[in-house]
């Protein structure tokens, strides 16, 4: 099993961003109980930033997949099936 992490693994970055987004949503809910509006606004700001980064990452991944499909079609290459995500 390969435990070495590559900086090019976009799926790992996407999962990390999703965890950050869920954490922000959880913290917003927790702080609503205490009427801690400053912290709520801070977490909303982080949530917006993480969502924007996730959108950029999704555009990159989908663009790469689209280009790969076009190249397979043009050069009649065998199709590569990505392993299912965990």
N, C-alpha and C positions, 0 to 999 in steps of 0.2 A: 504494500500500500504506500502510495506516495504522500507523505505528510508535508512536503515542501510546498509552500503557497506561492503562486505566481502573481505578480502585479498585473498581469494581463487577463486574469480570470474575472470577467465582467459579471458573471453570475454571483460570485461571492460579494462583489460590491453592491449589486442589486439587493441581495438578501440583507446585507448590513444596513443599507438605507431603509429598507422596510422595517427592520427592528428599531431603528432610530425613530421612524415615524410612529410606530406603535407605542414606543416609550413616551414620546411627546403627548400623544392622545391620552395615555394613562395618567400622566402627570397633570394634564389640564383637568381631567375629571377629578383627581384627588384634590387639587387646589380649589376647585369650585366649592367643595365642602367647607373650606375655611375662608371663603371670600378673599383669597389672596390674589387680587387682580394684577399686581405687578408680575408675579410669577406666571400667571396665566398668559399674560401678554408676551412674556419672554418665551414661553414654550410655543405659543402660536407663531412667533417669529421664527423659531428654529424649525417648526413644522413646515412653514412655507419654504424655507431655504432647502430643507431636505427633500421636499416634494419637487422643487425645481431641479435639483440635482438628479433625482430619480427619473424625471422626464427627459433630461439630457442623455442619461445613460440608456434609457429605453430607445431613444432615437438612434443612438450609435449602434446598439445591438440589432435593432430592426433593420437599419441601413445595411449592416454587414450581412445579415441573413438575406436581404433582398439582392444584394450584389452577388452573393454566392449562388443563389438560385439562377440569376441571369447567366453567370459564367457556366454553370452546369448545363444549362440549356444550349448555350452558344457552342460550347466545346464538347458537347455530348459526354460529359463526365458522369461517372456513377454518383448517385445521390448519397450524401452523407446524412445519416439519421442521428441527431443529437440524442445522447442518453437522457432519460427522464430526470427532471430536477427533483431533488429531495424536499 
